[in-house]
Amino acid sequence: MLKLTAFFHLYARFFSVTKSQAIDMETINTTERLRVLRKLMQENKVDIYIVQSEDSHQSEYIAPCDARREFISGFSGSAGTAVITNEKAALATDGRYFNQASKQLDNNWQLLKQGLEDALSVSRTAEQSEGTHFVGVDPRLITAPEARKLAEKIKKKGGASLVGIKENLVDLVWGDERPSRPNEKVSVLDIKYAGKKFQEKVEDLRKELDKKKAVTPTTTTLYIDASKLSKDLIPHLGDSVQIRPYEAIFEDAKAFGGSLEMEAPAEGKPSTPKRKFWISTKASWALSLNLGGEEKVEEVRSPVGDAKAIKNMTELEGMRVCHIRDGASLSEYFAWLEEELLVKGTKLDEVQGADKLEEIRSKKERFIGLSFDTISSTGPNAAVVHYKPERGNCSVIDPKAIYLCDSGAQYLDGTTDTTRTIHFGEPTEIERKAYTLVLKGVIAIDRAIFPKGTSGFAIDTLARQFLWREGLDYRHGTGHGVGSYLNVHEGPIGIGTRIAYSEVPLSVGNVLSDEPGYYEDGNFGIRIENMIMAKEAKTNHHFGDKPWLGFEHVTMVPMCQKLIDGKMLTVEERTWLNDYHQEVYDKTKGFFEGDERTLRWLERETKPIHVMEFALS
């Protein structure tokens, strides 16, 4: 028998979601939900059932109808996995949510603390088990590679097999109370923002597939619910794209798999396909199975993702101009917030601050919405990396403490993500030192020059080096890819210590964040984030006859003058900072005609730091 604890320790290694969300501490009685689920488990002949956090596309943000793990457990945090047997139920999550989970889970659930209980010996627990168990999962919600690894672990540790159950059992328990699936219309992004026709992108993809000897259908099919088709979408697609119902993908995949051309079998060996289907490593186990499984499918990093990460000239220009508008919004917000707190003495909480920032942004040209929930955090809350204030249950912004604001917006011509840490009073010496160490890391990445073929993994230490010299560090990546009017977190590129970042070199046209930080739990947090775009760099020499790359920053928001210790900056770093502030002033001042408050704030925060001021001190 594969015991619950042993099984979960095996499973939890593979799955996690990183974004936090608003916290509702209400405890929900899950007794009846679990009773019905266990009855369905018996009907489907499975002894253990896994309920994941993910949806069928491994989305960063899921719709309410996909919050199955939250429904069955009552735990609303974004990271976690539920495992249910005929007698027990357990939920595992990481350290960010231990307190929340302990309050939200009722007596039916055991909380498994990832990182703590993972230290237990899985093999020893499995060795004490008897018999075999079948483990059930929705094959649409688990990727093919994850399913394969999990199945191998289950068998190795005493289980029978991993079973894909076509109907999600939690959906059946949820019944009519389950929220409806989002039904917004799909819009067409004008070519003046996209920069390239979709027909050209499809043709480029076909060439890539053909070059790799993958199956390359001559048709293009969009699987989508008919109710989501906008009036301008069908004329836009024309005869180039076939429309099929969303759920028809699995039926069609099975037909594709059955029609695959096979090689003549060698003596004593089964026949093999002449070409295989390519699917993303993030594609579902269900899709892989319907195409014919491992024999007919090759799992690869998506070439669509690779192409999307390299922006065309139109998209790059869109990023430049939307960040100027967005930067002006942030400057207006910080100037307003300072006056409210210091001059008027207004009591504002973190959500009220975030709401005001969204209001200011919404008036800018081509604004569509936020790119993620604003992290508006004061004092100790700034030390929580993925903090999100909850309306009615958050802190009042303290003008005598650090204030960290990590926010972004979606514009038709680009996506923004900016973090600024500011202080309205008198910062402490350690706050100024920490801020300046982080700023030096931002500048180091911004000024980096490196040969083509270099990955984000290789340059991560440039940002951390100044903190490391003090025995300090931060527990998150230095940068992530950013979409163009798409996901604010976009793979496959990034700057950080994740092994995945070593697999893909940085290329001209990549857009990334540059965001080192430093956090003291219970005290304060500091993060500075600029958006940067990879470009070819001019060098005096060309060793190896290869191109050299550097970065262009596009974020246009001042650094916090009060938090900068100019004596810690080198001449080159001070020059960079002064040049940056002049650029910010020149590009955003035009937005503040008639707005004396913001203009005064901008002039103060972009004033140059002079070398002699610190040489004589």
Long-range contacts (C-beta under 8 A, 24 or more apart in sequence): 1-129, 1-130, 1-131, 1-132, 1-133, 1-158, 2-48, 2-126, 2-129, 2-132, 2-133, 2-135, 2-154, 2-157, 2-158, 2-159, 3-125, 3-126, 3-128, 3-129, 4-48, 4-83, 4-85, 4-88, 4-90, 4-110, 5-90, 5-112, 5-117, 5-120, 5-125, 6-122, 6-125, 6-126, 6-129, 6-157, 6-158, 7-48, 7-83, 7-133, 7-135, 7-154, 7-157, 7-159, 8-81, 8-83, 8-90, 8-92, 8-112, 9-112, 9-117, 9-118, 9-120, 9-122, 9-125, 10-122, 10-150, 10-153, 10-154, 10-157, 11-50, 11-81, 11-83, 11-150, 11-153, 12-81, 12-92, 12-112, 12-114, 12-118, 13-118, 14-146, 14-149, 14-150, 15-52, 15-53, 15-54, 15-81, 15-146, 16-79, 16-94, 16-114, 17-53, 17-54, 17-60, 17-78, 17-79, 18-78, 18-79, 18-386, 19-60, 19-61, 19-78, 19-372, 19-386, 20-77, 20-78, 20-96, 20-386, 20-387, 20-388, 21-76, 21-77, 21-78, 21-373, 21-388, 22-76, 22-388, 22-390, 22-391, 23-76, 23-77, 23-100, 23-390, 23-393, 24-76, 24-104, 25-100, 25-103, 25-104, 26-74, 26-104, 27-74, 27-103, 27-104, 27-105, 27-106, 28-74, 28-104, 28-106, 29-106, 30-72, 30-73, 30-74, 30-89, 30-106, 30-108, 30-109, 31-106, 31-108, 33-71, 33-72, 33-173, 34-72, 34-84, 34-89, 34-108, 36-172, 36-173, 37-72, 37-84, 37-169, 37-170, 37-173, 38-84, 38-86, 40-169, 40-172, 40-173, 41-84, 41-86, 41-136, 41-169, 42-86, 44-136, 44-163, 44-165, 44-169, 45-134, 45-163, 46-134, 46-135, 46-136, 46-163, 46-165, 47-85, 47-86, 47-133, 47-134, 47-135, 48-83, 48-84, 48-85, 48-133, 48-134, 48-135, 48-136, 48-159, 49-83, 49-84, 49-85, 49-135, 49-136, 49-137, 49-169, 50-81, 50-82, 50-83, 50-135, 50-136, 50-137, 50-142, 51-81, 51-82, 51-83, 51-84, 51-170, 52-81, 52-137, 52-138, 52-141, 52-142, 53-78, 53-79, 53-80, 53-81, 54-141, 54-142, 55-141, 56-140, 56-141, 56-284, 57-282, 58-143, 58-282, 60-487, 60-489, 61-372, 63-179, 63-181, 63-182, 64-179, 65-178, 65-179, 65-180, 65-181, 65-182, 68-168, 68-170, 68-171, 68-174, 69-170, 71-170, 71-173, 71-174, 71-178, 72-170, 72-173, 73-104, 73-105, 73-109, 74-104, 74-105, 74-106, 74-109, 75-100, 75-101, 75-104, 75-105, 75-109, 76-100, 76-104, 77-101, 92-117, 96-384, 96-386, 122-157, 123-157, 126-157, 126-158, 127-158, 129-158, 132-158, 132-159, 132-160, 133-159, 133-160, 134-159, 134-160, 134-161, 134-163, 135-159, 135-160, 135-161, 135-162, 135-163, 136-163, 136-164, 136-165, 136-169, 137-162, 137-163, 137-164, 137-165, 138-164, 138-165, 138-168, 138-169, 139-164, 139-165, 139-166, 139-284, 139-285, 139-286, 139-289, 140-168, 140-284, 140-285, 140-286, 141-168, 141-284, 142-284, 142-285, 143-281, 143-282, 143-283, 143-284, 143-285, 144-279, 144-281, 144-283, 144-284, 144-285, 144-287, 144-288, 144-297, 144-299, 145-281, 145-299, 146-285, 147-285, 148-294, 164-285, 164-286, 164-289, 181-225, 183-225, 183-227, 183-228, 184-228, 185-228, 185-229, 185-230, 185-233, 186-224, 186-228, 186-229, 186-230, 186-233, 187-230, 187-232, 187-233, 188-230, 188-232, 188-233, 188-236, 189-412, 189-485, 190-412, 192-314, 193-314, 193-315, 193-318, 193-412, 193-413, 193-485, 194-314, 194-315, 195-312, 195-313, 195-314, 195-315, 195-318, 196-312, 196-314, 198-240, 199-240, 201-307, 202-240, 204-307, 205-303, 205-304, 205-307, 208-303, 209-278, 209-303, 212-278, 213-275, 214-275, 214-276, 214-277, 214-278, 214-298, 215-256, 215-260, 215-275, 215-276, 215-277, 215-278, 217-256, 221-252, 223-248, 223-249, 249-287, 250-286, 250-287, 250-290, 251-290, 253-287, 253-290, 253-291, 254-290, 254-291, 256-291, 257-290, 257-291, 257-292, 257-296, 258-292, 260-292, 260-296, 278-303, 280-304, 280-305, 301-492, 301-503, 301-504, 302-492, 305-490, 305-491, 305-492, 306-492, 306-504, 308-483, 308-486, 308-490, 309-481, 309-490, 309-491, 309-492, 309-493, 309-504, 309-507, 309-509, 309-510, 310-507, 310-508, 310-509, 310-510, 311-484, 311-509, 311-510, 311-511, 311-533, 312-509, 315-414, 315-484, 316-509, 316-511, 316-533, 317-413, 318-411, 318-412, 318-413, 318-414, 318-484, 318-485, 319-413, 319-414, 319-415, 319-484, 319-511, 319-531, 319-533, 319-554, 320-554, 321-413, 321-414, 322-366, 322-409, 322-411, 322-413, 322-414, 322-415, 322-416, 323-414, 323-416, 323-418, 323-531, 323-554, 323-555, 323-556, 324-556, 324-587, 324-588, 325-364, 325-365, 325-366, 325-411, 325-591, 326-361, 326-364, 326-408, 326-409, 326-411, 326-416, 326-418, 326-556, 327-418, 327-555, 327-556, 327-557, 327-584, 327-587, 327-588, 328-364, 328-556, 328-588, 328-591, 328-592, 329-357, 329-360, 329-361, 329-364, 329-409, 330-357, 330-405, 330-407, 330-418, 330-420, 330-557, 331-557, 331-558, 331-588, 331-592, 331-598, 331-601, 331-602, 331-605, 332-360, 332-591, 332-592, 332-595, 332-598, 333-357, 333-360, 333-405, 334-405, 334-420, 334-422, 334-601, 335-597, 335-598, 335-600, 335-601, 335-602, 336-360, 336-597, 336-598, 337-397, 337-403, 337-424, 338-424, 338-601, 339-597, 341-397, 341-399, 341-424, 342-399, 342-424, 347-396, 348-396, 348-397, 349-389, 349-394, 349-395, 349-396, 349-397, 350-376, 350-377, 350-378, 350-381, 350-389, 350-394, 350-395, 350-396, 350-397, 351-376, 351-389, 351-390, 351-391, 351-392, 351-394, 353-397, 353-405, 354-389, 354-407, 357-405, 357-407, 361-409, 364-409, 364-411, 365-411, 366-411, 366-412, 366-413, 367-409, 367-410, 367-411, 368-409, 368-410, 368-411, 368-412, 368-485, 369-409, 369-410, 370-407, 370-408, 370-409, 370-410, 371-408, 371-409, 371-410, 371-415, 371-416, 371-417, 371-488, 372-407, 372-408, 372-417, 372-488, 374-405, 374-406, 374-407, 375-404, 375-405, 375-406, 375-407, 375-419, 376-405, 376-407, 377-403, 377-404, 377-405, 377-525, 378-402, 378-403, 378-404, 379-523, 379-524, 380-521, 380-522, 380-523, 380-524, 381-525, 382-421, 382-519, 382-524, 382-525, 382-526, 383-519, 383-520, 383-521, 383-522, 383-523, 383-524, 383-525, 384-519, 384-525, 385-475, 385-476, 385-517, 385-519, 385-525, 385-527, 399-424, 399-425, 400-424, 400-425, 400-426, 401-425, 401-524, 402-427, 402-431, 402-524, 402-525, 402-526, 404-525, 404-526, 404-527, 406-527, 406-529, 408-488, 410-485, 411-485, 412-485, 413-485, 414-484, 414-485, 415-482, 415-483, 415-484, 415-485, 415-486, 415-487, 415-488, 416-531, 416-555, 417-482, 417-488, 417-513, 417-529, 417-531, 418-529, 418-530, 418-531, 418-555, 418-557, 419-515, 419-527, 419-528, 419-529, 420-528, 420-529, 420-557, 420-559, 420-560, 421-525, 421-526, 421-527, 421-528, 421-560, 421-563, 422-560, 422-562, 422-563, 423-560, 423-562, 423-563, 426-562, 427-562, 427-563, 431-524, 431-526, 431-563, 432-562, 432-563, 432-564, 432-565, 433-565, 433-568, 434-472, 434-518, 434-520, 434-526, 435-526, 435-528, 435-560, 435-563, 435-564, 435-565, 436-563, 436-564, 436-565, 436-568, 436-569, 437-466, 437-467, 437-470, 437-472, 437-518, 437-568, 438-467, 438-516, 438-517, 438-518, 438-526, 438-527, 438-528, 439-528, 439-559, 439-564, 439-569, 439-577, 440-466, 440-568, 440-569, 440-573, 441-465, 441-466, 441-467, 441-478, 441-516, 442-514, 442-515, 442-516, 442-528, 442-530, 443-573, 443-576, 443-577, 445-478, 445-479, 445-495, 445-514, 445-516, 445-532, 445-551, 446-514, 446-530, 446-532, 446-551, 446-553, 446-576, 447-550, 447-551, 447-572, 447-576, 448-550, 448-551, 449-537, 449-539, 449-548, 449-549, 449-550, 450-506, 450-548, 450-549, 450-550, 451-543, 451-544, 451-546, 451-547, 451-548, 451-549, 452-505, 452-507, 452-546, 452-547, 452-548, 452-549, 453-505, 453-546, 454-505, 454-506, 454-549, 455-501, 455-502, 455-503, 455-504, 455-505, 455-506, 456-493, 456-494, 456-495, 456-496, 456-501, 456-504, 456-506, 456-512, 457-495, 457-496, 457-497, 457-498, 457-499, 457-501, 457-502, 458-502, 459-495, 459-506, 460-495, 460-496, 460-497, 460-501, 463-495, 463-514, 463-516, 464-516, 467-516, 467-518, 472-518, 474-516, 474-517, 474-518, 474-519, 475-519, 476-517, 477-501, 478-514, 478-515, 478-516, 479-512, 479-513, 479-514, 479-515, 479-532, 480-512, 480-513, 481-510, 481-511, 481-512, 482-511, 482-512, 482-513, 482-531, 484-511, 506-534, 506-549, 507-534, 507-549, 508-534, 508-535, 508-536, 508-549, 509-533, 509-534, 510-534, 514-551, 514-553, 526-563, 528-559, 529-555, 530-554, 530-555, 531-555, 553-580, 556-583, 556-584, 556-587, 556-588, 557-584, 558-584, 558-602, 558-605, 558-606, 559-605, 560-605, 561-604, 561-605, 561-607, 564-609, 566-609, 566-613, 566-614, 567-614, 567-617, 569-609, 571-611, 574-609, 574-611, 577-609, 578-608, 578-609, 581-605, 581-606, 581-607, 581-608, 582-606, 582-608
